[in-house]
Amino acid sequence: MAGRWRTGGWRALLCLPLVGAFSLTALSGCGPVPAPDDPEGRDGRAVQRMLDQRAAAVRERDTDAFLATVDRGSAGYLAEQRRVFRQMSAVPLRSWTYRLVRTGGFTPARVGGRSLAAQVELRYRLTGYDTAPVVSAQYLTLARRGGQWYVASDDGVVDGKRGMEQLWDQGRVDVVRGAHSLVLGVGQDRRVLRAVADTADRAVPVLGQVWPHAWAGRVVVEVPASLGRMAALLGAAADGYRGIAAVTTGEVGGAGDETPADRVIVNPEAYQVLGDFGRRVVITHETAHVATRTATSAATPLWLSEGFADWVGYRTPGRTPRQIAPELTDAVTAGHLPTALPRDDDFRFGSDPDRLSRAYEQGWLACRLIADTWGERKLVDFYRAVGRAHERPGAVESALRKVLGVSMGEFTARWRKYVAGELS
């Protein structure tokens, strides 16, 4: 889910859902901490006690207690941890816990003396905003000193990936609260953060108008200092997000504690070149992804999840279909009417930008067709019906028959005619 802008005229396009801000595959597939009668098991229990002390120090804002869990022999890391702890002082934490998932699995950093690699799961919630925790992987090197374990490094690598970076790792976090939003920023003027909060506060009620089902009714937005910093939060290369104004992290499907919390992450370099209309569309689109998260599953094709979010974002009057879908308009004008709904591969970042734009525009017009022909409530019902399917094959076809009363072939024909009529 994202807002995309490019030179020559802004576009609020969207991005594919990130199935989790990170993947727990490397963690969940590794097995439990070794049994208590094993030496590693005894280490595991001792490490968990240290992690519990570390978590309590974060929750209680106790700098000394937090630093007491850091290896004194790792002077550079100790200074870094002191700085990070200070940088997160304004973040309103409701909860913060660590769980040792397993020991081993990567080569620990050199610390002198005995060391241990620890794969750890961090979970935290923000007060007043998160109904579920953010879940993040950490790969820690622990050092044994005087019979105790201490954290000496957090730059371990598992399957080619490092642990996920948090906003406060990048600098001092400023916090701006809105009526329906919480905006966290690093390296940004507070006026910029306030403007983002105001835009998010306008977006949330829009979802209340079109999505009648339960969701948190609030959104957390992170605004890092640059595109590079945004990419670091996503654990990705910056080039893949150049021109992307915002993305939403989260896992599709599920509810409650089993589904990590969503974050809208803004790319300040792309977002700031948008006008008010473009920013409103982008943030409303991302908010739609937050609202529909539990109704979105692996069965939901990207043309539907992105098209629906785009449909919500563009409900505000002010642009014609030809203005909203310029790449698809050019294709239709040149006689290249699409023959089928876009595939998930068409939404891949780093692909041909015009192809990517056409995919989003096609998804938007498909959802707009449903709303115009069958009604907005039927569009919501269709979205939820697809998401309830146990698998992708047949999910759309079944929902089309049950909710809209048409076959896939009939819907595609109507959509092609609708695209031609709206863009010719």
Secondary structure, 3 states (H helix, E strand, C coil): CEEECECCECCCCCCCCEECCCCCHHHHCCCCCCCCCCHHHHHHHHHHHHHHHHHHHHHCCCHHHHHCCECCCCHHHHHHHHHHHHHCCCCCEEEEEEEEEEECCCCCCCCCCCEEEEEEEEEEEECCCCCCCEEEEEEEEEEEECCEEEEEECCCEECCEECCCCHHHCCCCEEEECCCEEEEECCCCHHHHHHHHHHHHHHHHHHHHHCCCCCCCCEEEEECCCHHHHHHHHCCCHHHHCCEEEEEEECCCCCHHHCCCCEEEECHHHHCCCCHHHHHHHHHHHHHHHHHHHHCCCCCCHHHHHHHHHHHHCCCCCCCHHHHCHHHHHHHHCCCCCCCCCCHHHHCCCCCHHHHHHHHHHHHHHHHHHHHHHCHHHHHHHHHHHHHCCCCCCHHHHHHHHHHCCCHHHHHHHHHHHHHHHHC
